[in-house]
């Protein structure tokens, strides 16, 4: 639980700062940062909701690390939009996987 709170806090600070800093210079990157932030919060909500219903929701750190790496590589390469949109795709996949896990558990119940 502490890890989830720390992860959401980190996302809020880092992605929020990127969105704010890029809002005029690169609006597409700013939108990408907000998209990643929204999808990550949605993934966390689906996981928490599934766990509150006592469903087994797999939650590994790999996607979190890859997402952070994509954002960092995009920033270091000077193409923040590309890294952020790649991270948004990954976050969207995580949402879909978790939602499918909840649906599968619901059908089994």
C-alpha positions as CSV (number, residue, x, y, z in Angstrom):
1,X,0.0,0.0,0.0
2,X,2.9,2.4,0.8
3,X,4.4,1.6,-2.6
4,X,1.1,2.5,-4.4
5,X,0.9,5.8,-2.5
6,X,4.5,6.7,-3.2
7,X,4.0,5.8,-6.9
8,X,0.9,8.0,-7.3
9,X,2.7,10.8,-5.5
10,X,5.8,10.5,-7.7
11,X,3.6,10.4,-10.8
12,X,1.7,13.5,-9.7
13,X,4.9,15.5,-9.0
14,X,6.9,14.4,-12.0
15,X,4.2,14.2,-14.7
16,X,2.5,17.2,-13.3
17,X,5.7,19.2,-13.5
18,X,6.4,18.0,-17.0
19,X,2.8,19.0,-18.1
20,X,3.2,22.4,-16.5
21,X,6.7,23.1,-17.9
22,X,5.8,22.0,-21.4
23,X,2.4,23.6,-21.7
24,X,3.6,26.5,-23.9
25,X,6.8,25.1,-25.5
26,X,5.4,21.7,-26.4
27,X,1.6,21.4,-25.8
28,X,1.6,17.9,-27.3
29,X,4.1,16.7,-24.7
30,X,2.1,18.4,-22.0
31,X,-1.1,16.5,-23.1
32,X,1.0,13.3,-23.2
33,X,2.1,13.8,-19.6
34,X,-1.5,14.4,-18.5
35,X,-2.7,11.4,-20.4
36,X,-0.1,9.2,-18.7
37,X,-1.1,10.6,-15.3
38,X,-4.8,10.0,-15.9
39,X,-4.2,6.4,-17.2
40,X,-2.0,5.6,-14.2
41,X,-4.6,6.8,-11.8
42,X,-7.2,4.8,-13.6
43,X,-5.0,1.7,-13.4
44,X,-4.5,2.2,-9.7
45,X,-8.3,2.6,-9.2
46,X,-9.0,-0.6,-11.1
47,X,-6.4,-2.5,-9.0
48,X,-7.8,-1.0,-5.7
49,X,-11.4,-1.7,-6.7
50,X,-10.5,-5.3,-7.7
51,X,-8.6,-5.9,-4.5
52,X,-11.5,-4.5,-2.4
53,X,-13.7,-7.1,-3.9
54,X,-11.0,-9.7,-2.9
55,X,-10.1,-10.5,-6.5
56,X,-6.5,-11.5,-7.3
57,X,-5.1,-8.7,-9.3
58,X,-1.5,-9.2,-10.4
59,X,0.7,-6.1,-9.8
60,X,4.3,-6.3,-10.8
61,X,6.9,-3.5,-10.8
62,X,8.0,-4.1,-14.3
63,X,5.4,-1.9,-16.1
64,X,6.1,0.9,-13.6
65,X,9.9,0.8,-14.3
66,X,9.4,0.6,-18.0
67,X,7.0,3.5,-17.9
68,X,9.5,5.6,-15.9
69,X,12.3,4.6,-18.3
70,X,10.2,5.6,-21.4
71,X,9.6,9.1,-19.9
72,X,13.2,9.5,-18.9
73,X,14.6,8.4,-22.3
74,X,12.2,10.7,-24.1
75,X,13.3,13.7,-21.9
76,X,17.0,12.8,-22.3
77,X,16.7,12.3,-26.1
78,X,15.0,15.7,-26.5
79,X,11.7,14.1,-27.7
80,X,9.6,14.2,-24.6
81,X,6.3,13.8,-26.5
82,X,7.5,10.4,-28.0
83,X,8.5,9.1,-24.6
84,X,5.3,10.3,-22.9
85,X,3.0,8.9,-25.6
86,X,4.9,5.5,-25.4
87,X,4.4,5.6,-21.7
88,X,0.7,6.4,-22.2
89,X,0.3,3.3,-24.5
90,X,1.9,1.2,-21.8
91,X,-0.3,2.6,-19.1
92,X,-3.4,2.0,-21.3
93,X,-2.3,-1.6,-21.7
94,X,-2.0,-1.9,-18.0
95,X,-5.5,-0.6,-17.5
96,X,-6.9,-3.1,-20.1
97,X,-5.0,-6.0,-18.4
98,X,-6.3,-5.1,-15.0
99,X,-9.8,-4.6,-16.2
100,X,-9.7,-8.0,-17.9
101,X,-8.5,-9.6,-14.7
102,X,-11.4,-8.0,-12.7
103,X,-13.9,-9.2,-15.4
104,X,-12.4,-12.7,-15.3
105,X,-12.6,-12.8,-11.5
106,X,-16.2,-11.5,-11.7
107,X,-17.3,-14.2,-14.1
108,X,-15.6,-16.9,-11.9
109,X,-17.5,-15.7,-8.8
